[in-house]
């Protein structure tokens, strides 16, 4: 299958509400573009639904190697649990390590391939905070959370040119769970639903006035592209949900 370097994030929200027009909001996901993605929003905003859609769309657009880290074992991802490259709860770091190794093999020249390698990590913040909690009784050299965050930071900094991408979702993108400046290394930032002001302040502080007064329902929100272009989006309903699940399963197998 030939790669397609465009990902449809959803429909333009204003065109949908104003005219019921399905105007796609598409982004460049070519290797030369920062396509690391951060999806944020409070519980019930549609993050899991969006993650499933984006995994399926990416797998169709760029066939390659996909890994899924599902810290809380969400019901929305139950259909993925028997996939070889799906990890949950205490095993999520296995997914990270597989992607991190691929990055380092490419950086060292041991791996000369450039097919897409993508890690989708659901409830990233909760996972990191849990690691921090378990680290409290360990010696500094044995603590897992700092090592984990450093690996994520390296993927964000070096992954683009190596064809390695990370997509994380979380409720609140608290700074404590991100290495300094790493939140700025996501080329696609999406905030869904009725998010609290502090989330906008953390992820798109220069665009708060543009969002002020807007009301977003489930599956609706704002996307900041490459730190400058702000778009309001609506995640569409999947017409053939079983087909979408099948694509996700194949991607993780």
C-alpha positions in Angstrom: 0.0 0.0 0.0 1.3 3.4 -0.9 1.8 5.9 1.9 -0.4 8.9 2.2 1.1 11.8 4.0 -2.2 13.4 5.1 -4.2 12.7 8.2 -7.8 13.9 8.6 -8.3 15.1 12.2 -12.1 15.7 11.7 -14.4 18.2 10.3 -14.3 22.0 10.6 -16.6 22.6 13.6 -18.0 25.9 12.5 -18.8 24.7 9.0 -20.5 21.6 10.5 -22.7 23.6 13.0 -23.4 26.4 10.6 -24.1 24.5 7.3 -23.8 20.8 8.2 -20.8 20.8 5.8 -18.2 18.1 6.2 -15.1 20.2 5.5 -12.0 18.1 6.5 -9.3 19.5 8.7 -6.3 17.7 7.3 -2.7 17.8 8.5 0.7 16.8 7.0 2.1 13.7 8.5 5.1 13.3 6.2 8.5 12.5 7.8 9.6 16.1 7.3 6.8 17.3 9.5 6.3 17.1 13.3 3.4 14.8 13.6 3.8 13.9 17.3 0.3 14.3 18.8 -1.0 15.2 22.2 -4.7 14.7 22.9 -6.1 16.2 26.1 -9.5 16.7 27.8 -11.5 15.7 30.8 -13.2 12.3 31.2 -16.0 11.7 28.7 -14.7 14.2 26.1 -14.1 11.5 23.4 -10.4 11.0 23.7 -10.6 7.2 23.4 -12.9 7.4 20.4 -10.5 9.9 18.7 -7.5 7.6 19.5 -9.1 4.6 17.9 -10.0 6.7 14.8 -6.5 8.2 14.5 -4.8 4.8 14.9 -7.0 3.4 12.1 -6.5 6.4 9.8 -2.7 6.4 10.4 -2.5 2.6 9.7 -4.3 3.1 6.4 -2.3 6.2 5.5 1.1 4.9 6.5 1.4 1.1 6.9 4.2 0.3 9.3 4.8 -0.7 12.9 2.3 0.4 15.6 2.4 -0.1 19.3 -0.3 0.7 21.9 0.2 1.4 25.6 -3.1 1.4 27.5 -2.3 2.1 31.1 -5.9 1.9 32.6 -7.1 -0.9 30.3 -10.0 1.1 29.1 -13.1 -0.7 27.8 -12.9 1.4 24.6 -9.7 -0.6 23.7 -10.9 -4.0 24.9 -10.9 -5.3 21.3 -7.1 -4.7 21.1 -6.1 -6.8 24.1 -5.1 -9.9 22.2 -2.9 -8.0 19.8 0.9 -8.7 19.9 1.8 -5.0 20.2 -0.8 -4.0 22.8 0.4 -3.5 26.4 -1.6 -2.5 29.4 -1.1 -1.5 33.1 2.3 -2.6 34.4 3.4 -3.6 30.9 3.1 -0.3 29.1 6.8 0.4 29.3 7.4 -2.6 27.0 5.7 -0.7 24.2 7.8 2.3 24.9 11.0 0.3 25.0 10.2 -1.4 21.7 9.7 2.0 20.0 12.7 3.6 21.8 14.9 0.7 20.6 13.7 1.2 17.0 14.7 4.8 17.3 18.1 4.1 18.6 18.8 1.4 16.0 18.0 3.9 13.3 20.1 6.6 14.9 23.1 4.2 15.1 22.6 3.1 11.5 21.9 -0.5 12.5 18.3 -0.1 11.2 18.2 1.6 7.8 14.5 1.3 7.3 12.2 4.3 7.5 8.7 2.9 7.6 6.4 4.5 10.1 6.8 3.5 13.7 4.1 4.8 16.0 3.4 4.5 19.8 -0.1 5.4 21.0 -0.1 5.9 24.8 -3.4 6.3 26.5 -3.5 8.0 29.9 0.1 8.9 29.7 0.0 11.3 32.7 -1.7 8.8 35.0 1.0 6.2 34.0 3.9 8.6 34.8 2.4 9.7 38.1 2.0 6.0 39.1 5.6 5.4 38.3 6.6 8.4 40.4 4.6 7.0 43.3 6.4 3.6 43.0 9.8 5.4 42.7 9.5 7.1 46.1 11.0 4.2 48.0 13.7 3.6 45.5 17.2 4.9 45.3 17.6 7.8 42.7 19.6 5.6 40.3 16.8 3.0 40.3 13.8 5.3 39.7 11.9 4.5 36.6 9.8 7.6 36.0 12.7 10.0 35.0 14.1 7.4 32.6 10.7 6.9 31.1 10.2 10.6 30.6 13.7 11.0 29.1 12.9 8.2 26.6 9.7 10.0 25.6 11.6 13.3 25.3 14.2 11.7 23.0 11.5 10.3 20.8 10.0 13.7 20.5 13.3 15.4 19.7 14.8 12.8 17.4 11.9 10.7 16.1 10.7 12.9 13.2 13.7 12.3 10.9 13.7 8.7 11.8 10.1 8.0 11.0 9.2 7.4 14.7 6.1 9.1 16.1 4.4 9.2 19.5 0.7 10.0 20.3 -0.2 10.5 23.9 -3.6 11.2 25.5 -4.3 12.4 29.0 -6.7 14.5 31.0 -4.5 17.2 32.4 -1.0 17.6 30.8 0.6 18.5 34.1 4.2 19.8 33.7 5.5 17.4 36.4 5.0 14.5 33.9 6.7 16.2 31.0 10.4 16.9 30.7 11.2 20.6 30.5 9.9 22.0 27.2 8.7 18.6 25.9 5.1 19.8 25.6 6.3 22.2 22.9 7.5 19.3 20.8 4.1 18.0 19.8 3.2 19.2 16.3 -0.5 18.4 16.7 -2.2 19.4 20.0 -5.9 18.6 20.4 -8.1 19.6 23.4 -11.5 18.0 23.4 -14.8 18.7 25.2 -15.5 21.1 28.0 -11.8 21.5 29.2 -10.8 23.6 32.1 -9.0 26.9 31.5 -5.7 25.5 32.9 -5.4 23.0 30.1 -5.5 25.7 27.5 -3.0 27.7 29.5 -0.6 24.7 29.5 -1.0 23.7 25.9 -1.9 26.8 23.9 -1.3 29.9 26.1 -1.0 32.2 23.1 -4.4 31.3 21.7 -6.6 31.5 24.8 -8.5 34.6 23.6 -9.5 32.7 20.4 -11.0 29.9 22.4 -12.6 32.2 25.0 -16.4 31.8 25.1 -16.5 28.7 22.9 -18.6 25.7 24.0 -17.5 22.2 23.0 -19.5 19.0 23.3 -18.2 15.5 23.3 -15.9 14.9 20.3 -15.6 18.6 19.7 -12.7 20.9 20.4 -9.7 22.8 19.2 -6.5 21.7 17.4 -3.3 23.6 17.4 -1.1 22.7 14.4 2.7 23.3 14.6 2.2 25.8 17.4 0.6 28.4 15.2 -2.5 27.4 13.3 -5.7 27.0 15.4 -8.6 25.0 14.1 -11.9 24.0 15.7 -12.8 20.4 14.9 -15.5 17.8 15.3 -14.5 14.2 15.4 -17.0 12.4 13.1 -18.9 9.2 14.0 -17.5 6.1 12.4 -20.0 4.6 9.9 -18.4 1.1 10.0 -17.1 0.7 13.6 -16.3 -3.0 13.1 -14.2 -2.2 10.1 -12.3 0.4 12.1 -11.6 -2.1 14.9 -10.4 -4.6 12.3 -7.9 -2.0 10.9 -6.6 -1.3 14.4 -6.2 -4.9 15.2 -4.2 -5.5 12.0 -2.0 -2.5 12.8 -1.1 -3.9 16.2 -0.5 -7.4 14.9 
